Amino acid sequence: MTFEKFDIVEKEDEIHVVAQIAYRTKDDKRQGLQKIKIGTADIVSELSNRNVSHGRVLNTATLKNYRAEETAATWIFEKKTTKTLDKPAEKVILTKEKKLAPKKKSKAKKTTSK
């Protein structure tokens, strides 16, 4: 892609991409300059070419070189952050419970009185 302007501005938790392309005049039409339409997918591929990591898209736009009012636009992306997970718990070692031995019964004869 040929951009006249492609600025990347990183804010607190957002990435703003400002892009601008040249307007196609009547003389350009006669010379055979094709219509160009640039969408979010093209901006994402340009960011990957420039090694800029980003999250999901918050604001989208479209650039068209055949409409003067649509030759510049701004895209807003979330900033990609790595979230730290909780610290893992200490390792727990499980042991089997020992079965208790049955109580010893006395072998003495019981006397019963009547």
Kinemage of the C-alpha trace (Angstrom):
@kinemage 1
@onewidth
@group {chain A} dominant
@subgroup {mainchain}
@vectorlist {calphas} color= white
{ca met a 1} P 0.000 0.000 0.000
{ca thr a 2} L 1.146 3.504 -0.684
{ca phe a 3} L 0.095 5.841 2.074
{ca glu a 4} L 0.739 9.571 2.071
{ca lys a 5} L 0.537 9.452 5.843
{ca phe a 6} L 0.572 6.501 8.240
{ca asp a 7} L 1.003 7.528 11.878
{ca ile a 8} L 0.817 5.231 14.877
{ca val a 9} L 0.089 6.941 18.200
{ca glu a 10} L 0.143 4.849 21.378
{ca lys a 11} L -1.977 6.143 24.245
{ca glu a 12} L -2.704 4.643 27.681
{ca asp a 13} L -4.474 1.478 26.601
{ca glu a 14} L -5.173 2.241 22.937
{ca ile a 15} L -3.314 2.460 19.652
{ca his a 16} L -4.518 5.131 17.213
{ca val a 17} L -3.625 4.684 13.543
{ca val a 18} L -4.066 7.727 11.292
{ca ala a 19} L -3.824 6.908 7.583
{ca gln a 20} L -4.175 9.047 4.476
{ca ile a 21} L -3.992 8.228 0.770
{ca ala a 22} L -3.784 10.458 -2.318
{ca tyr a 23} L -6.976 11.631 -4.001
{ca arg a 24} L -7.541 10.408 -7.566
{ca thr a 25} L -8.225 13.366 -9.846
{ca lys a 26} L -9.776 13.381 -13.324
{ca asp a 27} L -6.309 13.440 -14.859
{ca asp a 28} L -5.435 10.310 -12.855
{ca lys a 29} L -8.530 8.598 -14.246
{ca arg a 30} L -7.355 9.303 -17.781
{ca gln a 31} L -3.917 7.910 -16.979
{ca gly a 32} L -5.526 4.683 -15.773
{ca leu a 33} L -5.051 5.042 -12.006
{ca gln a 34} L -7.297 2.464 -10.371
{ca lys a 35} L -9.768 3.058 -7.577
{ca ile a 36} L -8.412 2.024 -4.187
{ca lys a 37} L -10.462 1.021 -1.165
{ca ile a 38} L -8.593 0.331 2.065
{ca gly a 39} L -10.335 -1.361 4.995
{ca thr a 40} L -9.455 -2.568 8.455
{ca ala a 41} L -7.861 -5.783 7.165
{ca asp a 42} L -5.368 -3.733 5.133
{ca ile a 43} L -4.482 -1.622 8.176
{ca val a 44} L -4.017 -4.752 10.305
{ca ser a 45} L -1.644 -6.231 7.711
{ca glu a 46} L 0.305 -2.945 7.593
{ca leu a 47} L 0.615 -3.006 11.398
{ca ser a 48} L 1.940 -6.573 11.263
{ca asn a 49} L 4.468 -5.495 8.596
{ca arg a 50} L 5.656 -2.797 10.993
{ca asn a 51} L 5.773 -5.284 13.932
{ca val a 52} L 3.124 -3.479 15.987
{ca ser a 53} L 1.144 -5.805 18.246
{ca his a 54} L -2.450 -4.826 18.918
{ca gly a 55} L -5.673 -6.171 20.364
{ca arg a 56} L -9.181 -6.021 18.991
{ca val a 57} L -10.480 -3.139 16.871
{ca leu a 58} L -12.444 -0.457 18.735
{ca asn a 59} L -13.091 1.935 15.827
{ca thr a 60} L -13.059 1.076 12.123
{ca ala a 61} L -13.025 3.191 8.974
{ca thr a 62} L -12.568 2.930 5.199
{ca leu a 63} L -10.298 4.889 2.875
{ca lys a 64} L -11.265 5.560 -0.737
{ca asn a 65} L -9.110 7.442 -3.214
{ca tyr a 66} L -12.102 8.361 -5.380
{ca arg a 67} L -13.897 10.414 -2.679
{ca ala a 68} L -12.140 13.502 -1.342
{ca glu a 69} L -13.786 13.300 2.094
{ca glu a 70} L -12.714 9.676 2.582
{ca thr a 71} L -8.988 9.937 1.866
{ca ala a 72} L -8.054 10.155 5.566
{ca ala a 73} L -9.311 8.118 8.524
{ca thr a 74} L -8.436 6.937 12.029
{ca trp a 75} L -8.545 3.401 13.415
{ca ile a 76} L -8.441 2.653 17.138
{ca phe a 77} L -7.140 -0.652 18.502
{ca glu a 78} L -6.778 -1.996 22.015
{ca lys a 79} L -3.220 -2.202 23.199
{ca lys a 80} L -2.160 -5.820 23.514
{ca thr a 81} L -1.078 -6.517 27.055
{ca thr a 82} L 0.198 -9.621 28.696
{ca lys a 83} L -1.789 -10.344 31.808
{ca thr a 84} L 0.058 -11.867 34.720
{ca leu a 85} L -1.702 -14.819 36.192
{ca asp a 86} L -1.893 -15.609 39.871
{ca lys a 87} L 1.126 -17.265 41.368
{ca pro a 88} L 0.762 -21.030 41.368
{ca ala a 89} L -0.061 -22.577 44.726
{ca glu a 90} L 2.580 -24.519 46.578
{ca lys a 91} L 2.880 -28.122 45.603
{ca val a 92} L 0.771 -30.357 47.804
{ca ile a 93} L 1.805 -33.907 48.498
{ca leu a 94} L -1.088 -36.184 49.265
{ca thr a 95} L -0.540 -39.194 51.472
{ca lys a 96} L -2.866 -42.095 52.096
{ca glu a 97} L -4.386 -42.360 55.518
{ca lys a 98} L -3.344 -45.390 57.468
{ca lys a 99} L -6.170 -47.633 58.572
{ca leu a 100} L -6.494 -47.883 62.299
{ca ala a 101} L -6.013 -51.336 63.782
{ca pro a 102} L -9.155 -52.690 65.443
{ca lys a 103} L -9.282 -52.340 69.202
{ca lys a 104} L -8.174 -55.431 71.102
{ca lys a 105} L -10.962 -57.154 72.939
{ca ser a 106} L -10.298 -58.831 76.210
{ca lys a 107} L -10.663 -62.556 76.160
{ca ala a 108} L -11.666 -62.824 79.779
{ca lys a 109} L -14.999 -64.454 80.421
{ca lys a 110} L -17.705 -62.161 81.415
{ca thr a 111} L -19.755 -63.047 84.405
{ca thr a 112} L -23.356 -62.322 84.550
{ca ser a 113} L -25.226 -62.270 87.806
{ca lys a 114} L -28.816 -63.262 88.051
